[in-house]
Each structure stands twice: as C-alpha cells, then as structure tokens.
Amino acid sequence: MTRRSIRIASTHAFQDYPAVTLDDLKRHLATIGHEIIPVYSVIDPRRPPIGRVVSGIIVGLEDGEYALDVSIELFGPDFVPEGGTSVDKRVAILNKPSGKFGIWCDMTSMTPEKTGALREISEILETQICSGSSTGKLQEEPFILTIGIGTLPFGYIAGTLSRRLTAEKILRLTETLTRMYTTPGEDQPDSLLIFDLDVPDRQQRSLLIEVVLTNPSGNDIESFFSGGFPELDRILPPFYLSRLRPKKIVMNYRDGRFRVLYAIQEQGIPMIPRSDSIHG
C-alpha cells in the first residue's frame, strides 16, 4: 500500500479562481471525516478512482495563510484498507444542487453558440450555472457538462422527475442539449454529458448514480429522458441488495442501454465488472 501527503487547497488568492477562506478549509476537513472521498488520476469520470483520502490537517503557513493537506492511500493489487468499515459514510457529492437542479460546466474557451445554449438550459431548469476557470486545462481533457438532479426517491425516479419538469420543458431541454453536442473532430477530446442522481431508499440508504453520455447524439439524449429514467427504476434494486454495498455506481448510456463502468463500495474501493454489465 502506498500512502502520500498532498496539498489540495490554500487561502492564497489566485486570479480567475474563487477565494478560499479558512472556514472553507474547515468545512472540507469536516467532510473528510464523514464522507468517502475518492482520488482520481485524470479529470474523466469514466475512469475509476486510483485511491482515497483518509485524513487531513489544516496547517498555518509562514506568510500567514492556511493550507489543507490530506493523506491519500493509493490502491494496488495487494491493497488492504486500514481501520474499520465505512457503512455509515456516503461518497462525497462534489456537484450537489442546492435546489431541484444544478449545472456545472467549465465555460473556458466555449463558443458563443455553446454559451448561449448553456444559458438556455439554465433558464429551463431555473438554476444558475456553476462555472470554473481551468487555465491549466489539458488539451486531452474532455468537455464536461454535469446536470445534478438532487434527491430522487428509490422506485420513483421517473415519476419525481416528471413532476419537476413538464413535457414541454423536457422537449426544450433535449433540443438545446442536442445543439450543444456535436461529433468531435479527429484528435479532439470527447464531450461528456453527465447526470448525477442521489437515490435514497426507504431506509435512507443513499446510492449515488452517475450516468455518462459520451458524444451523445440527439437520439441518445431524447432516449435517456423518455426511457432511461424509467429504466433506472427497474435496474437499480439489485444494487441495494448487493452484499458488496456499493455507494456509487457510474454507468454509460448509449443506444438506449446502460453499461456499468464501475462502482465504489463502502471502503472507497472501485469495483470493475468482469464483463460488460448491460441493461436495457
């Protein structure tokens, strides 16, 4: 097992980035003690985590500022987690909507057409866009638009969504999303449309569902809204009964079918299907 210490945030001011306060660092530190925080090697949710955060500490710096240092464990073939289980912990929700919906997108270098479409989506969902600046963004990193749909009760995903969005709004949303996504050119990174759902069951056991559409066509987007959400109500029950106790499931959706990419269990360890697990 490999353990490393890294600095993930400080109160230093950086141009084009929101200011981080000492209180912000304290909130992040509190999260480490109560939630499972996976560590990824790249900014691509289709790839499973390579480790997990196990502890953190706020340190005072010589210039009077503060920093949050965390200790991470990197997974390997012989990885054995230290400490007890994390039955009561949930995977940290990085993109958690404050209301019924949330939108997250890095608008750096977006074309005026995409920017306009994104603002239309914001109007349809009646929520603001959370946009970060990535001046150090790597060329091969995918374009990612994440739509968080908040809490959707287990077994009532499709019904709850239909009460939040009228058929007219869903039609407008699918048409606008289709305009945003065109097939990337050769040597261009993928474009990802992601839907994050928090689906608690009757015992309030939370299961995070992340659905990824890669370079989606208009048919893929329309199919996901018309058939994908009802299909989730059908395929999710076995995951709640699994002895592996998954806390998060990441799926790909394409051509009307779901494929499980990986799951994160209670220790924060990823589980990769031995073969393609396809539903639909």
C-alpha positions in Angstrom: 0.0 0.0 0.0 1.2 3.5 -0.9 0.4 6.5 1.2 1.1 10.1 0.1 0.5 13.5 1.5 -0.6 16.3 -0.8 -1.7 19.9 -0.5 -5.2 20.3 -2.1 -6.1 23.9 -1.1 -4.9 27.1 0.5 -6.2 30.5 1.3 -3.8 32.1 -1.2 -5.5 34.3 -3.8 -5.3 33.1 -7.4 -6.5 35.1 -10.4 -9.8 33.8 -12.0 -10.4 31.4 -9.1 -12.9 32.0 -6.2 -11.3 32.9 -2.9 -10.9 30.1 -0.4 -11.3 31.1 3.2 -10.2 29.4 6.4 -13.8 28.4 7.1 -13.9 26.8 3.6 -10.8 24.7 4.6 -12.5 23.7 7.9 -15.6 22.5 6.0 -13.5 20.4 3.6 -11.7 18.9 6.6 -15.0 18.0 8.3 -16.1 16.3 5.0 -13.1 14.0 5.1 -14.2 12.6 8.5 -17.8 11.9 7.4 -17.7 11.1 3.7 -15.8 8.8 1.3 -13.6 10.9 -1.0 -12.1 9.1 -4.0 -8.9 10.2 -5.7 -8.7 10.3 -9.5 -5.7 10.4 -11.8 -7.4 12.4 -14.5 -10.5 14.6 -15.0 -12.6 11.9 -16.6 -15.4 10.3 -14.6 -15.4 7.2 -16.9 -12.2 6.1 -15.2 -12.3 4.6 -11.7 -10.5 6.2 -8.7 -6.9 5.3 -8.0 -7.1 5.9 -4.3 -9.0 7.6 -1.4 -8.5 10.4 1.1 -8.0 9.0 4.6 -7.2 12.1 6.7 -6.4 15.8 6.6 -4.9 18.6 8.5 -5.0 22.4 8.3 -1.6 24.0 8.6 -0.5 27.5 9.1 1.9 28.9 6.6 4.8 31.3 7.1 3.1 34.1 5.2 0.1 34.0 7.5 -2.1 32.0 5.1 -3.5 28.5 5.7 -3.5 25.2 3.7 -5.3 21.9 3.8 -3.0 18.9 3.5 -4.5 15.4 3.0 -3.2 11.9 3.3 -4.2 9.6 0.5 -4.0 5.8 0.1 -3.3 4.6 -3.5 -5.0 1.3 -4.5 -2.9 -1.6 -5.8 -3.3 -5.3 -6.3 -2.4 -6.1 -2.7 -4.4 -3.1 -1.2 -5.8 -3.8 2.2 -7.8 -0.8 3.8 -6.7 0.3 7.2 -9.3 0.9 10.0 -12.9 -0.1 10.2 -15.6 -0.1 7.6 -17.5 2.9 6.4 -21.0 1.6 6.4 -22.4 4.9 7.6 -20.4 7.0 5.1 -21.5 8.1 1.7 -19.4 9.1 -1.3 -18.9 12.9 -1.3 -21.2 14.7 -3.7 -18.9 17.2 -5.4 -21.7 18.6 -7.6 -24.7 18.8 -5.2 -27.6 21.1 -6.2 -28.9 23.4 -3.6 -32.4 23.0 -5.1 -34.1 20.6 -7.6 -31.4 21.0 -10.2 -27.8 22.1 -10.6 -25.5 22.8 -13.6 -21.7 22.5 -13.6 -19.6 23.3 -16.6 -16.1 24.8 -17.3 -17.0 27.6 -19.7 -13.4 28.3 -20.6 -13.0 28.5 -24.4 -16.6 27.8 -25.1 -18.0 29.0 -28.4 -20.7 31.7 -28.3 -23.2 29.1 -29.6 -22.5 26.7 -26.7 -22.5 29.5 -24.2 -26.0 30.6 -25.4 -27.3 27.0 -25.3 -26.0 26.6 -21.8 -27.8 29.7 -20.7 -31.0 28.4 -22.2 -30.5 25.2 -20.2 -30.1 27.3 -17.1 -33.4 29.1 -17.8 -35.2 25.8 -18.4 -34.0 24.2 -15.2 -34.4 27.5 -13.3 -30.9 27.3 -11.7 -27.6 29.1 -12.1 -24.5 27.8 -13.8 -21.6 26.9 -11.6 -18.6 27.6 -13.8 -15.0 27.2 -13.0 -11.9 28.5 -14.8 -9.3 26.0 -16.0 -6.4 28.0 -17.3 -4.3 24.9 -16.9 -6.7 22.6 -18.7 -5.0 19.8 -20.6 -5.8 19.5 -24.3 -6.9 15.9 -24.0 -9.3 16.5 -21.1 -12.9 16.0 -22.2 -15.6 18.8 -22.3 -17.9 18.0 -19.4 -21.4 19.3 -18.7 -22.9 18.0 -15.4 -26.6 18.2 -14.5 -27.4 17.4 -10.9 -31.0 16.3 -10.3 -30.9 16.2 -6.5 -32.7 13.6 -4.4 -34.9 11.2 -6.4 -36.6 8.6 -4.2 -35.8 4.9 -4.9 -38.5 3.4 -7.2 -39.9 6.8 -8.1 -37.1 8.3 -10.2 -39.1 8.8 -13.4 -42.3 9.9 -11.6 -40.4 12.5 -9.4 -38.6 13.9 -12.5 -41.9 14.3 -14.4 -43.3 16.4 -11.6 -40.2 18.6 -11.7 -40.1 19.0 -15.4 -43.1 19.3 -17.7 -43.1 17.5 -21.1 -42.7 20.9 -22.8 -39.6 21.7 -20.7 -38.1 18.2 -21.3 -38.6 18.7 -25.1 -36.9 22.1 -24.9 -34.1 20.6 -22.8 -33.4 17.8 -25.2 -33.4 20.1 -28.2 -31.0 22.5 -26.5 -28.6 19.8 -25.3 -28.6 18.3 -28.8 -27.4 21.7 -30.2 -24.5 21.7 -27.6 -23.2 18.3 -28.6 -21.8 17.6 -32.0 -19.4 14.8 -33.0 -15.9 16.0 -32.1 -13.4 16.2 -34.9 -10.4 14.0 -35.3 -7.9 14.3 -32.5 -10.4 16.2 -30.4 -11.3 15.2 -26.9 -14.7 13.6 -26.1 -17.6 15.6 -25.0 -19.4 14.2 -21.9 -23.0 14.9 -20.7 -23.3 13.7 -17.1 -26.4 13.3 -14.9 -25.8 13.0 -11.2 -28.6 11.5 -9.1 -28.9 10.9 -5.3 -31.3 7.9 -4.9 -32.1 7.0 -1.2 -34.2 4.0 -0.4 -36.9 3.7 2.2 -34.2 3.1 4.9 -32.5 6.3 3.7 -29.5 4.4 2.4 -28.0 6.7 -0.2 -26.8 5.4 -3.6 -25.2 7.9 -6.0 -25.9 7.3 -9.6 -23.7 8.9 -12.3 -24.8 8.4 -15.9 -22.3 9.4 -18.6 -23.3 10.0 -22.2 -20.2 10.2 -24.4 -20.5 12.4 -27.6 -24.3 11.9 -27.4 -26.5 12.1 -30.4 -29.9 13.7 -30.3 -31.4 10.2 -30.2 -29.3 9.3 -27.2 -30.4 12.4 -25.3 -34.1 12.0 -26.2 -33.9 8.3 -25.4 -32.4 8.9 -22.0 -35.2 11.3 -21.0 -38.0 9.2 -22.4 -36.8 5.7 -21.5 -33.6 6.0 -19.4 -35.1 7.3 -16.2 -37.9 4.7 -16.1 -35.3 2.0 -16.8 -33.3 3.1 -13.8 -36.3 2.4 -11.6 -36.2 -1.2 -13.0 -32.4 -2.0 -12.8 -31.4 -0.4 -9.6 -33.0 -2.7 -6.9 -30.3 -5.4 -7.1 -27.6 -2.9 -6.2 -29.3 -2.1 -2.9 -29.4 -5.8 -2.0 -25.8 -6.5 -3.0 -23.5 -7.7 -0.2 -20.8 -5.5 -1.7 -22.8 -2.5 -0.5 -22.0 -0.1 -3.4 -22.1 3.6 -2.5 -21.8 5.0 -6.0 -22.4 3.5 -9.5 -21.1 5.0 -12.7 -22.8 4.0 -15.9 -22.5 4.7 -19.5 -25.7 5.2 -21.6 -25.8 4.7 -25.3 -28.2 3.4 -27.9 -30.9 3.0 -25.2 -28.8 0.8 -23.0 -26.9 1.2 -19.7 -23.5 -0.3 -19.1 -21.9 -0.3 -15.7 -18.4 1.2 -15.8 -17.5 0.7 -12.2 -18.9 1.1 -8.7 -17.4 2.5 -5.4 -18.0 0.4 -2.3 -18.1 1.4 1.3 -14.3 1.5 1.7 -14.0 3.8 -1.3 -12.5 0.9 -3.4 -13.7 0.7 -7.0 -15.3 -2.4 -8.3 -14.9 -3.2 -12.0 -17.3 -5.6 -13.7 -15.6 -8.7 -15.0 -17.6 -8.4 -18.2 -19.8 -5.7 -19.7 -22.9 -5.4 -17.5 -25.5 -4.2 -19.9 -29.1 -3.3 -19.1 -31.8 -2.2 -21.4 
